[in-house]
Amino acid sequence: MRYIPLIAAALALSACARTWEDTPPTTPPGGAGVMETGSLREGPSAVSPASHAQARNASGVVPPFGASGEAASYEYLNGYRTGAGDKLNIRVMGQPELTGVYIVDPAGNLSMPLINTVPVAGLTPSQIEKLITRKLRNGYLRNPSVSVQPAALRPFFILGEVKRAGNFPYQPGMTVQNAIAIARGYSDRADTGDVLLTRRTAKGTSTYKVPVTTQIYPGDIIFVRERWF
């Protein structure tokens, strides 16, 4: 009978020592993401809350595109959608005075010569290209050629049992797994299973328990938990 506690302890330790060799991270095509309702979804329908959220309402710009520090978003399959604080590299062919890096202001607006100020929160780069082209064609340039690319996105944050906690530059399409790699991997005490993901949206700040295959966005906070044994 005295061996029963030892056997139970050994089983508990083996259960806590989860590794990707035993339970590798997998997800169906389309990835994994936290939906607008707060539920986790995997597969082709796993898109960001920004897919369904309005960029503006009667009060102005709303999260996740707005002025209160919420994350801008990257939509799976639909391209990056601009948020406040992002830097955009805008090039107008043959017009060096219009070409440069522009910052989206806290209200979600873009200001540049000739077109003055236009709202861009929630728009993809291709939509912004069309918007600027239309504005420049309206009495300024006969046939403008405009290119818009994100130049600098706000960072994500990772805390807990990683080798280098902190904030890091975001790249469109990132997952928790990418973020852990950027933070130099797990610490010796890390739980390599699900992590805690904190995100601010139009409905407020929420924390979710998610697998490492989950998509992340600028401003997200990832917490890698400590394992029990």
C-alpha positions in Angstrom: 0.0 0.0 0.0 2.9 2.3 0.7 3.8 2.4 -3.0 0.4 3.7 -4.1 1.2 7.4 -3.2 4.5 7.1 -5.1 2.8 5.7 -8.2 0.1 8.4 -8.0 2.8 11.2 -7.7 4.7 9.7 -10.7 1.5 9.7 -12.8 0.8 13.3 -11.8 4.3 14.4 -12.7 4.1 12.8 -16.1 0.8 14.4 -16.7 2.2 17.9 -15.9 5.3 17.5 -18.0 3.4 18.1 -21.3 5.5 18.7 -24.4 4.9 19.2 -28.0 6.2 15.7 -28.6 3.3 14.3 -26.7 0.6 16.8 -27.6 1.8 18.8 -30.6 -0.2 22.0 -31.5 -2.6 21.4 -34.3 -5.4 23.3 -35.9 -7.7 22.9 -38.9 -7.1 25.0 -42.0 -8.0 28.5 -41.2 -6.4 28.7 -37.8 -7.8 29.3 -34.4 -9.3 32.6 -33.2 -11.4 34.3 -30.5 -14.6 35.4 -32.0 -16.7 38.5 -31.4 -18.8 36.6 -28.9 -15.8 35.6 -26.9 -15.9 32.0 -28.0 -12.9 30.1 -29.4 -13.4 28.8 -32.9 -11.1 26.7 -35.1 -11.1 26.2 -38.9 -12.1 28.3 -41.9 -14.6 30.4 -39.9 -11.9 31.4 -37.3 -11.7 35.1 -38.1 -10.9 38.1 -36.0 -13.6 40.1 -34.1 -12.8 42.9 -36.5 -14.6 41.0 -39.3 -17.9 41.8 -37.7 -17.2 44.9 -35.6 -18.1 48.4 -36.9 -15.2 50.8 -37.2 -17.4 53.8 -36.3 -20.7 54.6 -34.7 -22.6 57.8 -33.8 -20.0 58.6 -31.2 -17.0 58.2 -33.5 -14.4 55.5 -34.0 -14.9 52.4 -31.8 -12.6 49.6 -30.8 -10.7 47.7 -32.1 -9.9 50.5 -34.5 -10.2 53.5 -32.3 -8.5 55.9 -30.0 -8.5 54.2 -26.6 -5.5 52.0 -27.0 -7.3 48.9 -28.3 -5.6 46.7 -30.8 -5.7 47.2 -34.5 -6.6 44.0 -36.2 -5.5 41.5 -38.8 -8.2 39.5 -40.4 -7.5 36.0 -41.6 -7.8 35.9 -45.4 -9.0 39.5 -45.7 -5.8 41.4 -45.0 -4.6 43.9 -42.4 -7.2 46.5 -41.2 -5.8 49.8 -40.0 -6.1 51.1 -36.5 -5.1 54.3 -34.6 -1.4 54.6 -34.0 -0.4 52.6 -37.1 2.2 53.9 -39.5 1.5 53.6 -43.2 4.0 53.8 -46.0 2.2 55.7 -48.8 3.8 56.1 -52.2 2.3 58.2 -55.0 4.2 57.6 -58.3 5.9 60.7 -59.6 4.9 62.8 -56.6 7.8 62.7 -54.0 6.2 65.5 -52.0 3.2 63.2 -51.3 5.3 60.0 -50.7 6.2 59.2 -47.1 5.3 57.5 -43.8 2.1 58.8 -42.3 0.7 58.1 -38.8 -3.0 57.3 -38.2 -4.1 59.7 -35.5 -6.0 58.7 -32.3 -9.3 59.4 -34.0 -8.5 56.9 -36.8 -7.8 59.6 -39.4 -5.0 60.1 -41.9 -3.7 63.5 -42.9 -1.6 64.2 -46.0 -1.1 67.0 -48.5 -3.9 67.8 -51.0 -6.4 65.4 -49.5 -6.3 66.9 -46.0 -7.8 64.5 -43.4 -9.7 61.3 -44.2 -11.0 58.5 -41.9 -9.1 55.2 -42.4 -9.8 53.2 -39.2 -11.0 49.8 -40.1 -9.9 49.9 -43.7 -7.5 47.6 -45.5 -4.5 49.0 -47.3 -6.2 48.4 -50.7 -9.2 50.3 -49.5 -7.0 53.2 -48.4 -5.3 53.1 -51.8 -8.6 53.5 -53.5 -9.7 56.3 -51.1 -6.5 58.3 -51.7 -6.6 57.7 -55.4 -10.2 59.0 -55.6 -9.3 62.1 -53.5 -6.3 62.9 -55.6 -8.2 62.5 -58.9 -10.8 64.9 -57.7 -9.1 68.1 -59.1 -5.4 67.4 -58.3 -3.9 64.6 -60.4 -5.2 63.2 -63.7 -4.2 59.5 -63.2 -2.6 59.0 -59.7 -0.9 55.7 -58.9 -1.0 55.0 -55.1 0.5 52.3 -53.0 -0.2 51.8 -49.3 1.6 49.4 -47.0 1.8 49.1 -43.2 5.1 50.4 -42.1 5.0 49.8 -38.3 2.3 48.1 -36.3 1.8 48.4 -32.5 3.4 45.6 -30.5 2.0 42.6 -28.7 3.0 41.7 -25.1 4.1 38.4 -23.6 4.5 37.7 -19.9 5.0 34.7 -17.6 7.1 31.6 -18.2 9.1 32.6 -21.3 12.8 33.3 -21.5 12.4 36.9 -22.5 9.1 38.6 -21.5 8.3 42.0 -22.9 6.7 43.8 -25.9 7.7 42.9 -29.5 6.8 44.2 -32.9 3.7 42.6 -34.4 3.6 41.0 -37.8 0.3 40.2 -39.6 -0.9 36.6 -39.2 1.0 35.9 -36.0 -0.1 33.2 -33.6 0.6 32.5 -29.9 3.2 30.0 -31.1 5.1 32.7 -33.1 5.0 35.0 -30.1 6.6 32.3 -27.8 9.3 31.8 -30.3 10.0 35.5 -30.5 10.2 35.5 -26.7 13.0 32.9 -27.0 10.8 30.0 -26.0 9.5 28.6 -22.8 11.2 28.8 -19.5 12.0 25.6 -17.6 8.9 26.0 -15.5 6.4 26.7 -18.3 3.1 25.0 -18.9 3.4 24.2 -22.6 -0.4 23.8 -23.0 -3.0 26.5 -23.3 -2.1 30.2 -22.5 -4.0 33.1 -21.2 -4.8 35.8 -23.8 -6.0 39.3 -22.8 -7.6 41.4 -25.5 -9.5 44.7 -25.6 -12.5 45.0 -27.9 -15.6 47.1 -28.3 -17.1 45.0 -25.4 -14.3 45.7 -23.0 -11.2 43.8 -21.8 -11.5 40.0 -21.7 -9.1 37.1 -20.9 -9.4 33.8 -22.6 -7.7 30.4 -22.2 -6.5 29.5 -25.7 -4.3 27.0 -27.6 -0.9 28.2 -29.0 -2.4 28.0 -32.5 -4.7 31.0 -31.8 -4.2 34.2 -33.9 -3.0 37.3 -32.0 -3.3 41.0 -32.9 -1.4 44.2 -32.0 -2.0 45.1 -28.3 -2.7 41.5 -27.2 -1.2 40.3 -23.9 -0.1 36.7 -23.7 0.5 35.1 -20.3 2.3 31.7 -20.3 1.4 29.9 -17.1 3.7 28.1 -14.7 3.2 24.3 -14.5 2.3 22.8 -11.2 5.1 20.3 -10.9 
